[in-house]
Amino acid sequence: MNQIEKKRSAWSWIPTLYFAEGLPYVAVMTVAVIMYKKMGLSNTQVALYTSWLYLPWVIKPLWSPFIDLIKTKRWWVNAMQTLIAAAFAGVAFFIPTTHWVQVTMAFFWLLAFASATHDIAADGFYLHGLQEKEQSFFVGIRNTFYRVAMIFGQGLLVMFAGWVEQGKIFPNLGASAAGGNRIALAWSLAFYLLAGIFLALTIWHRFVLPKPASDAPRSDINARTIWRNFATTFVSFFQKPHMGLMLFFLLTYRLGESQLVKIAQPFMLDDKAAGGLALTTADVGAIYGTLGVIALLLGGILAGMVISRGGFKKWILPMALAINVPDLLYVLMASLKISSVPLVSACVALEQFGYGFGFTAYTMYLIYVAQGEHKTAHYAIGTAFMALGMMLPGMAAGWISDHIGYTMFFVWACVCTIPGIIAALLVRKQIPADFGTKTE
């Protein structure tokens, strides 16, 4: 196969593979929050239930070695995509039923585990399916289409559900049903749409994914070798210098954001009598899924540019401030009851730009601490602590907001940003001045 044919083949599967990687994640982490809020659950229930869904990403390093040894990465990608499509259909089917909370949560759990496993397999297949110089060329493409999935899920899909709720599309759907039942039908349709899209992606990838010779199951591995390598990898991670400070940074850098992200959209959807902004589902989809994601992407691009020129050490503190200080905008919106869609959009865009700019510091720190032997596995363990730092505080966020109200909750979230800023100040002393620059 000549170079042109290889490049064309990569273009046929990399964009769709990373769109498929991002879509179930945004469905579990964001779309589920909005759906459960619109279906009538309290903030306490929404935050607790959806935060538990982080667990598969927390513990995925426990089974990632087996995906490297059993079957092929291509097989795992195809199998997990089939399972994800089925899970989307299961959520859609049971939304309008009596025991919808319990059953849809079961399918979301299935979706989360399948998605976390798919992440491992897809990232591994990327390394097998491309040559090293092609991997660097396509890294921007894969990240872009992952973000496209976020825009589709948080934006277009939520807007679609909102338009169905309002009767702007399918006006005769469930015409005799009460408003609440129409909401259920709207979200059921949205998840059937996801199931259809994912089924199409699954079929597409069965035909277009290449079959690299290097993507083969290992035949020279036994149970003792697997356990020895597994134990060595974990032990060596926890033997890294300054482990206590490392864990402090990983668990607190997004302490405020981990709680705010679970309540921000319910706050915008809630009635004004409950302290919310009373925006429509479609409005929230447009604000977060389009303007918000675009601002997030621009913040990340700018962060990469400034780090490559000035180094990570120079920018870690400004990034810590950028991800945390804009949370004050939610205090402003809650206290002044700002319900103007343009003003709310501007506030969210600023906050998301800061988040995109500031989150790059987290990624760079993970790269920094993962250096050395077993760097791929150590990076995965670091991402597990990242997910844990989002899951545990997020579980309590709804209960806190229900008991102290939105304004004081956002004040509390801002107070919780202080440990992350302190952690950035402390780890800054350890980072070499040239780490992250082009020359380094």
C-alpha positions as CSV (number, residue, x, y, z in Angstrom):
1,M,0.0,0.0,0.0
2,N,1.5,3.3,-1.0
3,Q,1.7,6.4,1.2
4,I,-1.3,8.1,-0.4
5,E,-3.5,5.0,0.1
6,K,-2.3,4.8,3.8
7,K,-3.2,8.4,4.4
8,R,-6.6,8.0,2.7
9,S,-7.3,4.9,4.8
10,A,-6.4,6.8,8.0
11,W,-8.8,9.6,7.1
12,S,-11.6,7.1,6.6
13,W,-11.4,5.8,10.2
14,I,-9.7,8.2,12.6
15,P,-12.3,11.0,12.6
16,T,-15.2,8.5,13.1
17,L,-13.3,6.5,15.7
18,Y,-12.7,9.5,17.9
19,F,-16.2,10.8,17.4
20,A,-17.3,7.4,18.6
21,E,-15.0,7.7,21.6
22,G,-16.3,11.0,22.6
23,L,-20.1,10.5,22.1
24,P,-20.8,7.9,24.9
25,Y,-18.6,9.9,27.3
26,V,-20.5,13.1,26.8
27,A,-23.8,11.2,27.0
28,V,-22.9,9.7,30.3
29,M,-21.3,12.8,31.9
30,T,-23.4,15.6,30.6
31,V,-26.5,14.5,28.7
32,A,-27.6,12.2,31.5
33,V,-27.5,15.1,34.0
34,I,-29.8,17.3,31.8
35,M,-32.2,14.4,31.1
36,Y,-32.6,13.3,34.8
37,K,-33.1,17.0,35.8
38,K,-35.8,17.4,33.1
39,M,-37.4,14.1,34.1
40,G,-38.0,15.5,37.6
41,L,-35.1,14.2,39.8
42,S,-33.7,16.5,42.5
43,N,-30.2,17.9,42.4
44,T,-29.2,15.5,45.1
45,Q,-30.3,12.5,43.1
46,V,-28.9,13.8,39.8
47,A,-25.4,14.6,41.1
48,L,-25.2,11.4,43.2
49,Y,-26.4,9.0,40.4
50,T,-24.4,10.6,37.6
51,S,-21.2,11.0,39.6
52,W,-21.2,7.2,40.3
53,L,-20.9,6.8,36.5
54,Y,-17.3,8.1,36.7
55,L,-16.3,4.9,38.4
56,P,-15.4,2.9,35.2
57,W,-12.9,5.6,34.3
58,V,-11.5,5.5,37.8
59,I,-10.8,1.8,37.8
60,K,-10.1,1.1,34.1
61,P,-6.4,0.7,34.7
62,L,-7.4,-2.5,36.5
63,W,-8.5,-4.3,33.4
64,S,-6.5,-2.4,30.7
65,P,-3.7,-5.0,30.7
66,F,-6.1,-7.7,29.7
67,I,-7.3,-5.7,26.7
68,D,-3.7,-5.6,25.6
69,L,-3.4,-9.4,25.8
70,I,-6.7,-10.9,24.9
71,K,-8.0,-10.8,21.3
72,T,-7.0,-7.8,19.2
73,K,-7.6,-4.0,19.7
74,R,-9.7,-4.1,16.6
75,W,-11.9,-6.8,18.1
76,W,-12.4,-4.9,21.3
77,V,-13.3,-1.7,19.4
78,N,-16.0,-3.5,17.4
79,A,-17.3,-5.4,20.4
80,M,-17.6,-2.3,22.6
81,Q,-19.2,-0.2,19.9
82,T,-21.9,-2.9,19.5
83,L,-22.4,-2.9,23.2
84,I,-22.6,0.9,23.4
85,A,-25.2,1.0,20.6
86,A,-27.3,-1.6,22.5
87,A,-27.0,0.4,25.7
88,F,-28.2,3.6,24.0
89,A,-31.2,1.7,22.7
90,G,-31.8,0.3,26.2
91,V,-31.9,3.8,27.8
92,A,-34.2,5.0,25.0
93,F,-36.6,2.1,25.4
94,F,-37.0,2.3,29.2
95,I,-37.2,6.1,29.6
96,P,-41.1,6.1,29.2
97,T,-41.6,3.1,31.5
98,T,-42.6,2.9,35.2
99,H,-39.2,2.0,36.7
100,W,-37.2,4.2,34.3
101,V,-34.7,5.5,36.9
102,Q,-33.4,2.1,38.0
103,V,-33.4,0.6,34.5
104,T,-31.9,3.6,32.7
105,M,-29.2,3.8,35.4
106,A,-28.3,0.1,34.8
107,F,-27.9,0.8,31.1
108,F,-25.9,4.0,31.8
109,W,-23.6,1.8,33.9
110,L,-23.2,-0.6,31.0
111,L,-22.6,2.3,28.7
112,A,-19.9,3.8,31.0
113,F,-18.0,0.5,31.3
114,A,-18.2,-0.2,27.6
115,S,-17.1,3.4,26.9
116,A,-14.1,3.2,29.2
117,T,-13.1,-0.1,27.7
118,H,-13.6,1.4,24.2
119,D,-11.3,4.3,25.2
120,I,-8.5,1.8,26.0
121,A,-8.9,-0.2,22.9
122,A,-9.3,2.8,20.5
123,D,-6.2,4.5,21.8
124,G,-4.2,1.3,21.6
125,F,-5.5,0.7,18.1
126,Y,-4.4,4.2,17.1
127,L,-0.8,3.2,17.9
128,H,-1.0,0.0,15.9
129,G,-2.9,1.4,12.9
130,L,-0.5,4.2,12.1
131,Q,3.2,4.7,11.7
132,E,4.9,6.9,14.3
133,K,5.2,9.9,12.0
134,E,1.5,9.5,11.1
135,Q,0.5,9.4,14.7
136,S,1.8,12.9,15.3
137,F,0.1,14.2,12.2
138,F,-3.3,12.8,13.2
139,V,-3.2,13.7,16.9
140,G,-4.9,17.1,16.2
141,I,-7.5,15.4,14.0
142,R,-8.5,12.9,16.7
143,N,-8.8,15.6,19.3
144,T,-10.8,17.7,17.0
145,F,-13.4,15.0,16.3
146,Y,-13.5,14.1,20.0
147,R,-14.6,17.7,20.6
148,V,-17.1,17.5,17.7
149,A,-18.7,14.7,19.6
150,M,-19.0,17.0,22.6
151,I,-20.6,19.7,20.5
152,F,-23.0,17.2,19.0
153,G,-23.9,15.6,22.4
154,Q,-24.0,18.7,24.6
155,G,-25.4,20.9,21.9
156,L,-27.3,19.5,19.0
157,L,-28.7,16.5,20.8
158,V,-29.9,18.5,23.8
159,M,-31.4,21.1,21.5
160,F,-33.2,18.3,19.6
161,A,-34.7,17.0,22.8
162,G,-35.7,20.5,23.8
163,W,-37.4,21.2,20.5
164,V,-39.3,18.0,20.8
165,E,-40.3,18.9,24.4
166,Q,-41.7,22.3,23.1
167,G,-43.4,20.7,20.1
168,K,-41.3,22.6,17.6
169,I,-40.6,19.3,15.9
170,F,-42.9,16.3,15.8
171,P,-45.7,18.5,17.2
172,N,-48.2,15.6,17.0
173,L,-46.0,13.2,18.9
174,G,-47.9,12.1,22.1
175,A,-50.4,14.8,21.5
176,S,-52.8,13.3,24.1
177,A,-50.0,12.9,26.7
178,A,-49.3,15.2,29.6
179,G,-46.3,17.6,29.5
180,G,-44.1,15.3,31.6
181,N,-44.8,12.3,29.3
182,R,-43.9,14.4,26.3
183,I,-40.5,15.2,28.0
184,A,-40.0,11.4,28.4
185,L,-40.8,10.8,24.8
186,A,-38.4,13.6,23.7
187,W,-35.5,12.1,25.6
188,S,-36.4,8.6,24.4
189,L,-36.2,9.9,20.8
190,A,-32.9,11.5,21.5
191,F,-31.4,8.3,22.8
192,Y,-32.8,6.3,19.9
193,L,-31.1,8.8,17.7
194,L,-27.8,8.1,19.5
195,A,-28.4,4.3,19.2
196,G,-28.9,4.7,15.4
197,I,-25.8,6.9,15.0
198,F,-23.7,4.4,17.0
199,L,-25.0,1.4,15.1
200,A,-24.0,3.1,11.8
201,L,-20.6,3.9,13.3
202,T,-20.2,0.2,14.4
203,I,-21.0,-1.1,10.9
204,W,-18.7,1.5,9.3
205,H,-15.8,0.5,11.5
206,R,-16.3,-3.2,10.8
207,F,-15.4,-2.4,7.2
208,V,-12.9,0.4,7.3
209,L,-10.7,-0.3,10.3
210,P,-7.4,-1.7,9.0
211,K,-6.0,-5.0,10.2
212,P,-2.4,-4.2,11.2
213,A,-0.1,-7.2,11.7
214,S,1.1,-5.7,15.0
215,D,-2.5,-5.8,16.4
216,A,-2.4,-9.5,17.4
217,P,-3.2,-11.2,20.7
218,R,-0.2,-12.2,22.8
219,S,0.5,-15.9,22.9
220,D,3.6,-15.7,25.1
221,I,1.9,-14.5,28.2
222,N,0.7,-16.5,31.2
223,A,-1.2,-15.5,34.3
224,R,1.9,-15.2,36.4
225,T,3.6,-12.8,33.9
226,I,0.4,-10.7,33.7
227,W,0.2,-10.4,37.5
228,R,3.9,-9.6,37.9
229,N,3.8,-6.9,35.2
230,F,0.6,-5.5,36.6
231,A,2.0,-5.4,40.2
232,T,5.3,-3.8,39.1
233,T,3.5,-1.1,37.2
234,F,1.3,-0.1,40.1
235,V,4.1,-0.3,42.7
236,S,6.5,1.8,40.6
237,F,3.8,4.5,40.3
238,F,3.4,4.9,44.0
239,Q,7.2,4.9,44.5
240,K,7.5,8.2,42.5
241,P,9.1,11.1,44.4
242,H,6.8,13.6,46.2
243,M,3.8,11.1,46.0
244,G,1.8,13.0,48.6
245,L,2.0,16.3,46.8
246,M,1.3,14.6,43.5
247,L,-1.9,13.1,44.8
248,F,-2.8,16.4,46.4
249,F,-2.6,18.1,43.0
250,L,-4.4,15.3,41.1
251,L,-7.3,15.3,43.6
252,T,-7.8,19.0,44.3
253,Y,-6.9,20.9,41.1
254,R,-10.5,20.6,39.9
255,L,-12.2,20.4,43.3
256,G,-14.4,23.4,42.7
257,E,-15.1,22.4,39.1
258,S,-16.0,18.9,40.0
259,Q,-18.9,20.2,42.0
260,L,-19.9,23.1,39.8
261,V,-20.1,20.9,36.7
262,K,-22.9,18.8,38.2
263,I,-25.1,21.7,39.2
264,A,-24.5,24.3,36.5
265,Q,-27.0,23.0,34.0
266,P,-29.7,22.0,36.6
267,F,-29.3,25.6,37.9
268,M,-30.1,27.0,34.5
269,L,-33.0,24.6,34.0
270,D,-34.6,25.1,37.4
271,D,-37.6,27.4,38.0
272,K,-36.9,30.9,39.3
273,A,-38.9,30.1,42.4
274,A,-36.2,27.4,43.2
275,G,-33.4,29.9,42.5
276,G,-32.7,28.8,38.9
277,L,-32.7,30.7,35.7
278,A,-35.7,29.0,34.0
279,L,-34.0,28.5,30.7
280,T,-35.3,26.0,28.2
281,T,-33.6,22.7,27.4
282,A,-32.8,24.0,23.9
283,D,-31.2,27.2,25.3
284,V,-29.0,25.1,27.6
285,G,-28.0,22.9,24.7
286,A,-27.1,25.9,22.6
287,I,-25.2,27.6,25.4
288,Y,-23.1,24.6,26.6
289,G,-22.9,22.5,23.5
290,T,-22.0,25.1,20.9
291,L,-20.6,28.3,22.4
292,G,-19.3,26.6,25.5
293,V,-17.4,23.8,23.6
294,I,-16.0,26.3,21.1
295,A,-14.7,28.5,23.9
296,L,-13.3,25.4,25.6
297,L,-11.5,24.4,22.4
298,L,-10.0,27.8,21.9
299,G,-8.8,27.9,25.5
300,G,-7.0,24.6,25.0
301,I,-5.4,25.7,21.7
302,L,-4.1,28.9,23.3
303,A,-2.7,27.0,26.3
304,G,-0.8,24.7,24.0
305,M,0.7,27.7,22.2
306,V,1.9,29.5,25.3
307,I,3.3,26.4,27.0
308,S,5.3,25.5,23.8
309,R,6.9,29.0,23.9
310,G,7.2,29.7,27.6
311,G,7.3,26.3,29.3
312,F,4.9,24.6,31.7
313,K,6.5,26.0,34.8
314,K,5.8,29.6,33.7
315,W,2.2,29.0,33.0
316,I,0.9,26.5,35.6
317,L,-0.2,29.2,38.1
318,P,-2.0,31.4,35.4
319,M,-3.7,28.2,34.3
320,A,-4.8,27.3,37.8
321,L,-6.3,30.8,38.2
322,A,-7.9,30.5,34.7
323,I,-9.7,27.3,35.5
324,N,-10.9,28.4,39.0
325,V,-11.5,32.2,39.1
326,P,-14.2,32.3,36.4
327,D,-16.4,30.1,38.7
328,L,-17.3,33.5,40.3
329,L,-19.4,34.1,37.3
330,Y,-21.9,31.6,38.6
331,V,-22.1,33.4,41.9
332,L,-23.0,36.5,39.8
333,M,-25.6,34.8,37.7
334,A,-27.2,33.2,40.8
335,S,-27.3,36.3,43.0
336,L,-28.5,38.6,40.2
337,K,-30.9,36.0,38.7
338,I,-29.5,36.7,35.2
339,S,-31.8,35.0,32.7
340,S,-30.8,36.8,29.5
341,V,-29.6,34.1,27.1
342,P,-26.9,36.3,25.6
343,L,-25.6,37.3,29.0
344,V,-25.6,33.7,30.3
345,S,-23.9,32.6,27.1
346,A,-21.2,35.2,27.6
347,C,-20.6,34.0,31.2
348,V,-20.5,30.4,30.2
349,A,-18.2,31.1,27.3
350,L,-15.7,32.9,29.6
351,E,-15.9,30.1,32.1
352,Q,-15.4,27.4,29.5
353,F,-12.5,29.3,27.9
354,G,-10.8,29.5,31.2
355,Y,-11.5,25.8,31.8
356,G,-10.0,24.8,28.4
357,F,-7.0,27.0,29.1
358,G,-6.6,25.8,32.7
359,F,-7.2,22.1,32.2
360,T,-4.2,21.9,29.9
361,A,-2.1,22.3,33.1
362,Y,-3.6,19.1,34.4
363,T,-2.8,17.2,31.2
364,M,0.8,18.5,31.2
365,Y,1.3,17.5,34.8
366,L,0.1,14.0,34.1
367,I,2.6,13.8,31.3
368,Y,5.3,15.2,33.6
369,V,4.6,12.6,36.4
370,A,4.3,9.7,33.9
371,Q,7.8,10.1,32.6
372,G,10.1,7.1,32.8
373,E,9.4,3.4,32.5
374,H,5.8,2.3,32.2
375,K,4.8,5.8,31.2
376,T,1.7,4.7,29.3
377,A,0.4,2.8,32.3
378,H,1.4,5.5,34.7
379,Y,-0.5,8.1,32.6
380,A,-3.5,5.9,32.8
381,I,-3.3,5.6,36.5
382,G,-3.0,9.4,36.7
383,T,-6.2,9.8,34.7
384,A,-7.9,7.4,37.1
385,F,-7.0,9.7,40.0
386,M,-8.3,12.6,37.8
387,A,-11.7,10.8,37.5
388,L,-11.7,10.0,41.2
389,G,-11.2,13.7,41.9
390,M,-14.3,14.4,39.9
391,M,-16.5,11.6,41.1
392,L,-16.3,11.9,44.9
393,P,-16.9,15.7,45.3
394,G,-19.5,15.5,42.5
395,M,-21.6,13.0,44.5
396,A,-22.1,15.5,47.3
397,A,-22.7,18.5,45.1
398,G,-26.4,18.0,44.6
399,W,-27.1,17.5,48.3
400,I,-25.1,20.7,49.1
401,S,-27.0,22.8,46.6
402,D,-30.4,21.5,47.7
403,H,-29.6,22.5,51.3
404,I,-27.9,25.9,50.9
405,G,-29.4,27.1,47.6
406,Y,-27.7,27.9,44.3
407,T,-26.0,31.2,45.3
408,M,-24.3,29.8,48.4
409,F,-23.5,26.6,46.6
410,F,-21.5,28.5,43.9
411,V,-19.8,30.5,46.7
412,W,-18.9,27.1,48.3
413,A,-17.6,25.9,44.9
414,C,-15.3,29.0,44.6
415,V,-14.0,28.3,48.1
416,C,-13.2,24.8,47.0
417,T,-10.9,26.2,44.2
418,I,-8.4,27.4,46.8
419,P,-6.7,24.0,47.4
420,G,-6.1,23.5,43.7
421,I,-4.4,26.9,43.4
422,I,-2.2,26.1,46.4
423,A,-1.4,22.7,44.8
424,A,-0.3,24.4,41.6
425,L,2.0,26.8,43.6
426,L,3.6,23.8,45.3
427,V,4.2,21.5,42.3
428,R,5.5,24.5,40.3
429,K,8.8,24.3,42.3
430,Q,9.5,20.8,41.0
431,I,8.9,21.4,37.3
432,P,12.0,22.1,35.1
433,A,11.9,25.5,33.4
434,D,12.0,24.1,29.9
435,F,9.5,21.3,30.4
436,G,6.8,21.5,27.6
437,T,8.7,23.9,25.3
438,K,9.3,23.0,21.7
439,T,13.0,22.5,22.3
440,E,12.4,20.3,25.3
